[in-house]
Amino acid sequence: MPPSKQANKQTITLKGSAAIVTEFFKYAVNSILFQREVYPSDDFHMVKKYGQVVLVTQDLALENYIEKILAQVQKWILTGSVTQLVLVILAKDTRATLERWVFDIKLVEPAADGTEPSSSKPEAEIQSEIRAILKQIVSMVTFLPVMQEDKVFNILAYTEESAEVPAGEWFDTDPLAIEASKSQQVKMRSFSTDVHRIEAMVAYRYEE
């Protein structure tokens, strides 16, 4: 009998997990901006990612803006100092908050008995979970209210008090919440690596 192969992979590192989470945010943000028509559809092109087609902006200014934000977010993830990212869609004229796409960033709890996982969560499984969230973002369009007005967006990062914040780039801001009486929420799917768990939900303005 041939010797059995060792199938176990080394557990994913913090750095590797931070890269996976940051990359997910890049595609999630692009998908939301496209699906919710914050930018014209002509500004996006199709790329293959996670075994499916996803849409990414080809507007250089927007691409640079998102990349700059995510570079900082990745640093915060590495230091464990960011707990939540929120993409807020606002009415351009009134600045009323129309939608808040919320992504909680949590550390995966160690096993109750204190033992380390014997193997890493397979990359294919992580990608499958991410694919499910991105597909859910697309399907959300079928029931989220149509937003007729011109829209802008903002990205909020919720960080620990100890987080290092680059001067002049990030500043304290209003949470841009939707009034409770006019807000509906939908919990979305989640994904996890060996290190992080990302839980998502969307809150949207609903007026009868």
Secondary structure, DSSP 4 states (H G I P E B T S, - for coil): -PPPP--PPPPPPHHHHHHHHHHHHHHHHHHHHHHTTSS-GGGEEEEEETTEEEEEE--HHHHHHHHHHHHHHHHHHHTT-EEEEEEEEEETTT--EEEEEEEEEEEPPPPTT-PPPSSPPPHHHHHHHHHHHHHHHHHHTTTSPP--S-EEEEEEEEE-TT----TTT-------PPPGGGEEEEEEEEEE-SSEEEEEEEEEE---
